[in-house]
Amino acid sequence: MDRVDTAAAWAQLLDRLADDRDALVDDFLQRLRALGSYDEQLVTGDELRRTAGETMDMLIALLARAPLTEELRTLPARLGARRARQGVEREHVLEAVRLDFRVLWAGLQRALGDAPADLLVLHAEEVLEVVERYIGDVQEAFLDEQATLARDTRIDQGRALGRLLAAGSAAEQVARLEEPRLRLPLDGTFEVAFVPERDADRARRAVAALRAPHAVAWDTDAGTVFVRPRGAGDELRRALEGTRSGYEPAAVGLRALPAVAALLVELAALPGEGAATEAEAWLVLAHQRLAPVLPSVARVQDALLDLPELERRRVVEAVRHVCSTGSIKESAAALFVHRNTIVNRLAAFRETTGLDVSVPRQAALALLGLGEGRGE
C-alpha cells in the first residue's frame, strides 16, 4: 500500500470511527463504572456522557487533522479546571482520561474491518501522542485550578453545595447534613443565581469581588450556581449585570435550593438579556409546559392566527395590558388609544378565542395561552 492509498485508508477508517461515536462513549462509561472512582454526587452520569462525547469528537478531529471548534479546542482546559472545582481527586481524573486511549484503540480495531492490520501499526504512535497530549493538557489545567482552589477555603462549601443540589427528594436530609460545611443557615434566605458556562468565568470574578457575606459557587458542565445569604439589597444580581442568568432574590431554606437551581437553569435558557426571574418569566414557562398537554392552552394562539397580523398584535397587546392592570381606562391611556378601542379589541379577542378576559378564570387561560414574554 503506497502513501496515497495509506492516507485514504486512514481517512476512511477515521470516518468509520466517527460514525461509531456513541459506541465509543458507551465503552468509556462502562470502563469508568468498572473503576468505581467517580462520585455521581460530584459528577452526574449525564455530565460524564456529554464530556465523553466531546472528548471523542475532539480526539477523532485531531487524528483527522481537521479544524477544531472553539468548544473542542478549549475542552482540555475547561474539563481539567471543572474537575478540580468539583472536588474530584487527581488520580481519579487521570484514571478517567487515560481510558480514552484504550477506548479509542478498541474502536479503531472494530472500525478496521478488512483493511490491512498494519494500517493501525503505522498510526499507533500518532494515536498515542494525541491522547497523551490531551491527558497532559487536562492534568495541567486541573493542577493549576487546584492550586488556586487550595488557597480558597470555600472549596468545601462548593462541594457541599454540589451534594445538596444533587440530593433530589433527599434535599431536607442532605441540607441538615451539609449545613456545617456550607456555613449557611439551614432556614436562611438566599439570593440564588445560575449563569451558563459561556459567562461563568466573568461571573465568578464579579461575584468574588463582592463584600461579605461571600457567595458559595458550584460548577457543572452547563454553568455555575451561586448562593449568597440575602442582605439588604440584591448585590448578587447587580454583580451579574451584563451576563445572561436565572435569578431568585429570596429562596427560603437550604432544602429549597435544588428545586430553585433547576428552575434557574430553565430561566437562563429563555431568550433575552440579563437576569431572568420567576416573577418575570413564569407565564413563558407555564405556556411551554402546558401547551403540549392542554389543548385549551395551545388553542389560544392557533385561534388568533385567523386575525390579520397587525390586528392580532394590537389585540394581544390590549389583552395583556388589561390583564396586567385590571383597568380598561389605564390600558387605553398606556396605549394612547380611546377607551372604546380597547373594548373593541377585547371583543375581537373574545370572538376569536371564546375567552372573556373580564372573567378571571378565562383571563388566566388567555395569559397561559399567549405565553406572555419577559418584560411585557
N, C-alpha and C positions, 0 to 999 in steps of 0.2 A: 504494500500500500504506500503510494508516494505522498509527499507533503500535502498536496492539494486534496487528495482523497481523504487523508487523515483529518484535515481541518473540517471537511464537510461532514465526515462521520461523527466527529466530536460535537459539532454544532447540532446535528440531528439527535445525538444522544442527550444533549442538554435540553433540547426541546421536549423529548420524551420525559426527562426528569421533571421539567416544569409542569407537564401535564399530570404527573404523579404527586403533585404538591400536597394534596390532602392526605395521601397515604404516608408521606414523609412526616407530616405533623402528627398523625396518629401514632406512628412508630416512636417519635420523640417523646410524646406524652406517656406512652406505655413504658418506655425505658426509664423515664423520670419517676413515674409512680413506683417502679420496682426499687429505685434507690431509697424512696421514702424520706427524702431530705427536705422537701418543700412543705411549709405550713400553709394550708389554704386560708387560714385567718390572716396571713400576711400577703399572700399572692393567690388570688382566686383561680379556679380552673379556667374560667373564661379568659382571664388575662394571659395565662400561660399559653392557651391555644392561639390567641391573637399574636403574641410575641413570637411563638414558634413559626407561625405562618410568615410573618415579616422577615424572620431570620432566614428561612428557606428561600424566600424571594430574593433577598439580598445576596446570599451566597451563590445562588444559581446565576444571577445577573453578573456577579464578579467573575465567575468562571467563564461566562459567555463574553466577558469584556464589553458588556452593554452599559450604557449610561444609567446611573442611579438617580432616582428621585431624591429630593431633599430629605424626605422622611426616611428613606432607606439609608442614605448617606450618613445621617446622624444617629441611626439606630444604636450602634455600639455605645456611644457616649450617653445617650438617653437611658438605655437599658441598664448600664453599669451604675449610673447615678441613682436611678429609681430603685434598684435593688438595695443599694446602700441605705436610702431613705426609708425603705420598707423594713429594714432591720434583718434582712436575710444574711446568714453567715457567709463569709467569704468562700469557705471551702464548698458550700452548697451551690453558690453561684458558679464557681469553676467546674464543679461536677456537671452542672446542667449544660454549660456551653461546650464542654468537652464532648458531650454526647453528640454534638452536631456532626463531627467527622464520621462517627460510626453510622449515624442515620443517613448522611449524605452518601457515604460509600456503599452502604447496603442498597440505597435507591439507585445508584449508578449501576450496580451489578444487576438489579432487576431490569433496568431500562436497556441494558446492553443487548439483550436478546441474542440474535445470531451473529452480531458483529464480532470481529476478532477480539479475543481477550486482551491482546497486547495494547489495544486502544486505551484501556484503563491504566495499564502499566506506564504508558507514555505520559499520562497526565496525573499520575498519583502524587508526584511531588507538588504539582500546581494546586491540586485539591488540598493537600496538607498545608501548604503555605497560606492559602486563602483562609482556611479555618483557623490556623494559628494566629494570623494577623487579627482576625475578629476576636479571638479569645483574649489576645493581648490588649486590644482596644477596650473591650468590656472591663477587663481587670484594672486597667489604668484609670478609667472613669470611676469605677467602683471605689478604688483606693483613694482617689482624690476627694470624692464626695464623703467617704467615710472619715477621712482626716478632718474635713470641715465639720461634720456632724459630731465628731469626738469632742470638739470644742464647745459644743452646744448641749447643755444638759437637758434640753427639751426633746431629745430623741426618744426618751422613754415615754413622754407624753404622746408623741406621734404614734408610736407603736400601740399604746393603749387605745388611742382613738381609732386606729385601724381595726383593732379587735372588736371594739364596740360597734363600728359601722358594719362589720360583717356578722353581727350577732343575730340578726333576723328576729325571730319570735322570742329569743332569749335575751332581748335587749335589757330588760329590767335587771336580770341577774348579773349580766356582764357589766352593766353600769355600776352596780354596787361593788363588784369585784375590782374593776379598774379605777374606781374613784381615787384611791390614794396615788396611783401612778399618773392619772390625768391631772391631778392637783386642781380639779374643778369641782364646785359644789354639786352634789347629787341632784338637788332640787333648784339649782340656779337658773337664771335666764340668760340666754346666749344669743349673740349675733352669729349667724352661720352663713357661709358663702361657698359656692363651688365655682371654680374657674377652669375652663377647658385647657388642655395641655398647651395649646399654642400660645396662651397668655400666662401660663403658670409661673414661669421664671420671673417675669416682670412683677406679677402679683406677689410672689414670695418676698421680693426685695422691698416692695412697698409696705407689706404687712409687717415685715421685720423692723421697719423704721418706726412703727407705732410705739407710743409710750405705754407703760404698764396700765392695765393688765395685758400681758402678751397673748397672742393667738396661738392655738395649737393647730398644727397642719398635718394632713395625711395625703400622701401622693398615691395615685393609681395611674394606670396607663391612659385613662381618659382625661385626667386633670387632677386638681388639688382641692381638698376640702379644708376650709378654715373655720375654727370655732373660737370665739372670744367672749369672755364674760361681758354681759351688757352693761355699759356705762351710762353716762348722762346723754350721750348722743349716738350717732351711727358712724363712728370713726372707721369701722371696718369697711363699710360701704364707700366712704369717701376715699379710703386708701386704694380702692379698686376702680376708681374712676378711670375711664379710658380702656377698660378691659370688658369683655363680654362675660357675664357671670349670672348665676342664680343666687338670690339673696333672701335671707329670712332675718328680720330685725329682732325677733323675740321668741326664740324656741325655749320652751319651759321644760327643764329637767334633762339630765343626761340620757334617760331612756328614750326620749323623743328624737335624738339625733340621727339614728339610722333612717327613719322614715323621712325626716326633714331633708337629709342629704340626698336621698333618692329623688325627692321632688325637685330639688335644686338642679340636679343633672338634667332633668327634663326642661326646666325653665331656661337653663343656659343654652339649650339647643333650639329654642324658638327664635324666629327671625327678629332682628332688632339690634339696638346698640345699648351698651351699659348694662346695669344690673336689672334683671327681671325678678319681680316679686310675685308671690301668690296673689296678693291683692290686685295687682295689675293684670295678671295673665290667667286667672282661674277660668274665665269663660273660654279662652282658647283651648286649654287642656280639657275642660269639660266637653267641648264640642268634638275634639279629636277622639275622645274615648267613647262618647255616646253615639255619635253619628253612625258608626259602623254597626251598632247593635239596636238602635231605636229608630225605626222608620220615621216617626213623627219629628225627630230632630233633623234627620237628613232631608226631609221633605221641604223644610222651610226654604233653604237656598235653591232647591230644584224648582219650587213654585215661582220664585222671584225671577227666574230666567225668562218667564213669559213677558216681563216688562222690558221696554227699551232700556239700553244701558244707562243713559243719563237719568231717566226717571227712576230706575232701580237704585242708583246711587243716592238720589235725593230722598227716596222713600226710606231706605235703610238708615240714612243719616238722621231723619226725623224720628224714626222708631228708637234709635239708640239714645238720642237726646232726651226724649220724653221718658224713656225707661230710667235714664240716669237722674233726671231732675224731678220727675213726677209731675211736671207742670208744662202744659201746652204754651202758656204765656212766656215762661222763661226760655223754652226751646225756641219759640218764634223770635225772641229778642236775640238769642245767641246766634241764630242762623240768618238774622236780618231779613226775615220774611214776615208776612202778615199771619196773624193767628189762624185765619181760615185756611191758609196754605198748609200749615201743619195738620189741621183737621182733615184736609183732603188727602194728604199723603198717608195719614194713619188709616183712612178709609180704603185707600188703594192697597195698603198692606193687608188689611182685613179681607178685602175681596179676593186678593191673590192667594193668601196663605190660609185663610179661615181663622186667623188669630186676632183677637181684640186685645190690644195691649193695655186697655183700661181695666181688664180683669187680671189680677196679679198672677194667677196660675198660668194664664195664656201668655202673659208678658215674660214669665220665666222661660217658657218653652220657646218663645220668639228669640230671646237672647241666646239661649243654648243653640238654637238652630243657626243663628247668624255667626256664632263664634267670634264675639267681639274681640278686636285686636288690642294689644297693649297700647296704653296712652290715648285710646279713643274715648 
